[in-house]
Amino acid sequence: MQRRNILRLAFGSKVSLGWPAFVKAQGPSARMVRLAWVSMDAPDLQSPYLVAFRDGLRSMGWVEGREVSLDAWWGDGSPDRLRQQFQALQASQPDLVVASFGAVRPLLELPLAAPMVFAFSGDVVQAGIVKSWARPGVNRTGVSYFSLDLVPKRLAMMKELLPRMQRVAIVGWPPHPGELLELEAARNAADQMRLASRYYGVHTVAELDLALEAIATWRADGLFVFGGAVALNWAERFASFSARQRVPAVSAWASFAERGNVMTYGPVLHDSISRLATIADRILRGAKAAEMPVELPTRIELVVNAKAARSLDLDIPRTLLARADRVLG
């Protein structure tokens, strides 16, 4: 079993906000509030998501060394490895669990008494995480990146970047909760733009490589990659394929563009993870997670990788450059 890494975080002294009942005690005898950060990532105390959560705590006045401790638990890419730590996690008796992305669903197997705050990229109702978006009905809430309205907007920007595009290959991960709804939205948008579309669902690297071969054979003009594990895990493979086949790839997460692809349009992950700190704070102060609506991201960004576009001999329209939040290269 992996040993957990422990961070010490402290709660700020904003008297106007009030203290939750279990931390009102002051002085040496005051009990530390225990938070558990659970991630499927490799152990990394400088993980951008963990850093974002800590930034959120700081922005609200949380400081280190007094009333709150944070234990970080890492799956290192393996749900089974994370499950091996469940007994120790439960024994640590956290007052609140903060779960990021792939760690959320494995944690549902654990009968934790503590409330959970989560960041998740799919349909939280279909995934069985909550009973309702507006009223979770269970002891957990958080932020979801499942925004169907962004799908047609992203495809429209892709068409703006590639005005001669006639065929678009859609790549996704079939088990992703809400995948069918995203696919329906993408196909409807493609039909309205009079684009031919084909969907390629992949589970493994080997399946992705086969899909990319089929996409090249079909002579797709562009790759529309759903946000999620496929885009996060294999961004460089898409960039390499684009360079070889001259087929630009577009997705949701900024990291997809930062790792060599031409464009992304989607949520700012740092802001949304930071938002988890606000939700956690409300719960620690007495709010019930079961009654707090699951939130959607409030800040969306357009990232254009000009260097990648130049390597594909693409002229980026001025209209896109004017709207871009960031231009790389």
ChimeraX attribute file (.defattr): number of C-alpha atoms within 10 A of each C-alpha:
attribute: neighborCount
match mode: 1-to-1
recipient: residues
	/A:1	10
	/A:2	13
	/A:3	10
	/A:4	14
	/A:5	14
	/A:6	14
	/A:7	17
	/A:8	16
	/A:9	23
	/A:10	20
	/A:11	22
	/A:12	18
	/A:13	13
	/A:14	11
	/A:15	7
	/A:16	6
	/A:17	11
	/A:18	11
	/A:19	17
	/A:20	16
	/A:21	10
	/A:22	13
	/A:23	17
	/A:24	12
	/A:25	14
	/A:26	9
	/A:27	9
	/A:28	7
	/A:29	7
	/A:30	13
	/A:31	15
	/A:32	20
	/A:33	21
	/A:34	19
	/A:35	24
	/A:36	24
	/A:37	24
	/A:38	24
	/A:39	26
	/A:40	21
	/A:41	19
	/A:42	13
	/A:43	17
	/A:44	15
	/A:45	13
	/A:46	9
	/A:47	13
	/A:48	13
	/A:49	20
	/A:50	21
	/A:51	16
	/A:52	21
	/A:53	23
	/A:54	20
	/A:55	19
	/A:56	21
	/A:57	24
	/A:58	18
	/A:59	13
	/A:60	14
	/A:61	13
	/A:62	22
	/A:63	18
	/A:64	16
	/A:65	14
	/A:66	18
	/A:67	23
	/A:68	21
	/A:69	20
	/A:70	22
	/A:71	19
	/A:72	21
	/A:73	27
	/A:74	23
	/A:75	21
	/A:76	16
	/A:77	15
	/A:78	14
	/A:79	17
	/A:80	12
	/A:81	15
	/A:82	23
	/A:83	18
	/A:84	13
	/A:85	18
	/A:86	20
	/A:87	10
	/A:88	14
	/A:89	21
	/A:90	15
	/A:91	9
	/A:92	13
	/A:93	16
	/A:94	21
	/A:95	19
	/A:96	23
	/A:97	25
	/A:98	28
	/A:99	24
	/A:100	24
	/A:101	19
	/A:102	21
	/A:103	26
	/A:104	21
	/A:105	17
	/A:106	15
	/A:107	19
	/A:108	12
	/A:109	10
	/A:110	13
	/A:111	9
	/A:112	18
	/A:113	13
	/A:114	16
	/A:115	20
	/A:116	25
	/A:117	25
	/A:118	25
	/A:119	27
	/A:120	23
	/A:121	20
	/A:122	20
	/A:123	22
	/A:124	25
	/A:125	14
	/A:126	13
	/A:127	16
	/A:128	12
	/A:129	22
	/A:130	22
	/A:131	15
	/A:132	17
	/A:133	20
	/A:134	14
	/A:135	15
	/A:136	21
	/A:137	18
	/A:138	17
	/A:139	18
	/A:140	24
	/A:141	32
	/A:142	30
	/A:143	22
	/A:144	20
	/A:145	23
	/A:146	24
	/A:147	15
	/A:148	16
	/A:149	10
	/A:150	18
	/A:151	25
	/A:152	19
	/A:153	15
	/A:154	22
	/A:155	21
	/A:156	16
	/A:157	18
	/A:158	25
	/A:159	18
	/A:160	15
	/A:161	21
	/A:162	17
	/A:163	11
	/A:164	9
	/A:165	17
	/A:166	17
	/A:167	19
	/A:168	26
	/A:169	24
	/A:170	22
	/A:171	25
	/A:172	24
	/A:173	20
	/A:174	14
	/A:175	12
	/A:176	19
	/A:177	18
	/A:178	18
	/A:179	19
	/A:180	13
	/A:181	13
	/A:182	24
	/A:183	20
	/A:184	13
	/A:185	17
	/A:186	24
	/A:187	22
	/A:188	16
	/A:189	18
	/A:190	20
	/A:191	12
	/A:192	10
	/A:193	15
	/A:194	12
	/A:195	16
	/A:196	14
	/A:197	20
	/A:198	16
	/A:199	17
	/A:200	19
	/A:201	17
	/A:202	18
	/A:203	13
	/A:204	12
	/A:205	13
	/A:206	9
	/A:207	13
	/A:208	21
	/A:209	15
	/A:210	14
	/A:211	18
	/A:212	21
	/A:213	14
	/A:214	14
	/A:215	24
	/A:216	18
	/A:217	9
	/A:218	13
	/A:219	15
	/A:220	23
	/A:221	19
	/A:222	23
	/A:223	22
	/A:224	23
	/A:225	23
	/A:226	23
	/A:227	26
	/A:228	22
	/A:229	16
	/A:230	22
	/A:231	22
	/A:232	17
	/A:233	11
	/A:234	15
	/A:235	22
	/A:236	17
	/A:237	18
	/A:238	25
	/A:239	23
	/A:240	14
	/A:241	18
	/A:242	23
	/A:243	18
	/A:244	11
	/A:245	17
	/A:246	18
	/A:247	21
	/A:248	25
	/A:249	28
	/A:250	27
	/A:251	29
	/A:252	28
	/A:253	24
	/A:254	23
	/A:255	17
	/A:256	28
	/A:257	27
	/A:258	20
	/A:259	17
	/A:260	23
	/A:261	30
	/A:262	29
	/A:263	30
	/A:264	28
	/A:265	27
	/A:266	22
	/A:267	22
	/A:268	18
	/A:269	21
	/A:270	17
	/A:271	18
	/A:272	24
	/A:273	27
	/A:274	21
	/A:275	23
	/A:276	26
	/A:277	24
	/A:278	17
	/A:279	20
	/A:280	23
	/A:281	20
	/A:282	16
	/A:283	21
	/A:284	20
	/A:285	15
	/A:286	11
	/A:287	14
	/A:288	16
	/A:289	24
	/A:290	20
	/A:291	17
	/A:292	21
	/A:293	18
	/A:294	23
	/A:295	19
	/A:296	16
	/A:297	18
	/A:298	10
	/A:299	12
	/A:300	15
	/A:301	18
	/A:302	23
	/A:303	27
	/A:304	27
	/A:305	22
	/A:306	22
	/A:307	16
	/A:308	23
	/A:309	21
	/A:310	13
	/A:311	12
	/A:312	17
	/A:313	10
	/A:314	16
	/A:315	11
	/A:316	17
	/A:317	12
	/A:318	10
	/A:319	11
	/A:320	16
	/A:321	15
	/A:322	10
	/A:323	12
	/A:324	16
	/A:325	13
	/A:326	15
	/A:327	16
	/A:328	15
	/A:329	11
